[in-house]
Amino acid sequence: MDMRRIVAVLVEEAEQQIQGEVWRLTLSERVLAREVEAGLRDAVGPPDVQEALPRIQRLEHLRETLAVLAIALARTHGRLAWFLSGALNALEPVLRWRALPAEGGATFGTVLPSPEEYTEAEDAVRRLQDVLAQIGTEVIDLGSVRSDQQADGA
């Protein structure tokens, strides 16, 4: 299952819990969701911006998203923590990526990702950005969050 699909499943579960009032969002959860969304947006920009960057910067940005998620996870508990943990899990492949060639040395098990893998991870982050923005608002309707293709006018 790719990162985009894992995030989609995660979002679907969050939507069901929120709509079913199993997950009743608190003000502190909404505030933290907005902070995380802003941090993710600062790290990963629009597709045209990201794709123009060198691979090493794209990887740096993706690693920043992991840091944003991990720091937020450390600051919360309950369902929001579980959601953030799921997001980190979805982006776990980024932890094994490297942007530099091995040049004959050991790589500690890291791999060079393909351009498609960078795009996949960035798309997953953008989906998380959108959902966290929705969670951070007063009215929760995750079903109205558009896919990246719709949001980009494609």
C-alpha positions in Angstrom: 0.0 0.0 0.0 1.5 3.4 -1.0 1.7 6.4 1.3 -1.2 8.2 -0.4 -3.5 5.2 0.2 -2.4 4.7 3.8 -3.2 8.4 4.4 -6.5 8.1 2.6 -7.5 5.2 4.9 -6.3 7.2 7.9 -8.4 10.1 6.9 -11.5 7.9 6.3 -11.2 6.5 9.8 -10.8 10.0 11.3 -13.9 11.2 9.4 -15.9 8.2 10.6 -14.9 8.8 14.2 -15.6 12.5 14.1 -19.0 12.1 12.3 -20.0 9.3 14.6 -19.0 11.5 17.6 -16.6 8.8 18.8 -13.9 11.5 18.5 -15.1 14.8 19.9 -12.5 17.4 19.0 -11.4 19.6 21.9 -10.2 23.2 21.4 -6.7 22.2 22.2 -6.8 19.5 19.5 -8.1 22.0 17.0 -5.3 24.4 17.9 -2.6 21.7 17.7 -4.1 20.5 14.3 -3.8 24.1 12.9 -0.2 24.3 14.2 0.7 20.9 12.6 -1.0 21.9 9.3 1.0 25.2 9.2 4.3 23.3 9.9 3.6 20.8 7.2 2.7 23.6 4.7 6.0 25.3 5.6 7.9 22.1 4.9 6.2 20.9 1.7 4.9 23.4 -0.8 2.8 23.1 -3.9 3.8 20.4 -6.5 5.4 22.8 -8.9 7.6 24.3 -6.2 8.7 20.9 -4.8 9.4 19.3 -8.1 11.7 22.1 -9.1 13.9 21.5 -6.0 17.0 19.3 -6.0 16.4 15.8 -4.5 18.4 16.6 -1.4 16.1 19.6 -0.6 13.0 17.6 -1.3 14.2 14.9 1.2 15.1 17.6 3.7 11.5 19.0 3.4 10.0 15.5 3.9 12.1 14.9 6.9 10.9 18.2 8.3 7.4 16.9 8.1 8.3 13.9 10.1 9.8 16.2 12.8 6.6 18.4 12.8 4.5 15.3 13.2 6.7 13.8 15.9 6.8 17.0 18.0 3.1 17.3 17.8 2.6 13.7 18.8 4.7 14.3 21.9 2.4 17.2 22.8 -0.9 15.3 22.7 -2.7 12.1 23.6 -5.8 10.2 22.7 -7.3 10.2 19.2 -5.3 13.1 17.8 -2.1 11.3 19.0 -3.3 8.1 17.3 -4.0 10.0 14.1 -0.6 11.7 14.1 1.0 8.3 14.9 -0.8 6.9 11.9 0.5 9.8 9.7 4.1 9.1 10.9 3.6 5.5 10.1 2.4 6.3 6.6 5.4 8.4 5.9 7.9 5.8 7.4 9.5 5.0 4.1 11.0 8.5 4.1 13.2 7.4 7.0 15.0 4.9 4.8 15.7 7.4 2.0 18.9 9.1 1.1 19.5 11.8 -1.5 23.3 11.2 -2.0 25.0 8.3 -3.9 26.8 5.8 -1.7 30.1 6.2 -3.5 31.3 2.8 -2.5 30.5 3.2 1.2 27.9 1.6 3.5 24.5 3.2 3.4 23.1 1.9 6.7 20.2 0.4 4.8 19.1 3.6 3.1 17.9 3.7 -0.5 17.7 6.3 -3.3 14.0 7.0 -3.9 12.6 7.5 -7.3 11.1 10.8 -8.4 7.7 9.1 -8.2 8.3 8.2 -4.6 9.1 11.8 -3.7 5.9 12.9 -5.4 3.9 10.2 -3.6 5.2 11.3 -0.2 4.7 14.9 -0.9 1.1 14.2 -2.1 0.5 12.3 1.2 1.8 15.3 3.2 -0.5 17.7 1.3 -3.5 15.4 2.0 -2.5 15.5 5.7 -2.2 19.3 5.5 -5.8 19.6 4.1 -7.3 17.2 6.7 -5.5 18.9 9.6 -6.8 22.3 8.4 -10.3 20.8 8.4 -9.8 19.3 11.9 -8.6 22.8 13.1 -11.8 24.5 11.9 -15.1 24.8 13.8 -17.1 22.8 11.3 -15.7 19.4 10.6 -16.6 17.9 7.2 -13.6 15.9 6.0 -15.5 14.7 3.0 -15.3 18.1 1.6 -11.5 18.1 1.5 -10.6 17.9 -2.1 -7.9 15.7 -3.6 -4.7 17.3 -4.8 -5.8 17.0 -8.4 -9.0 18.8 -7.7 -7.3 21.5 -5.6 -4.7 22.1 -8.3 -7.4 22.6 -11.0 -6.5 19.4 -12.8 
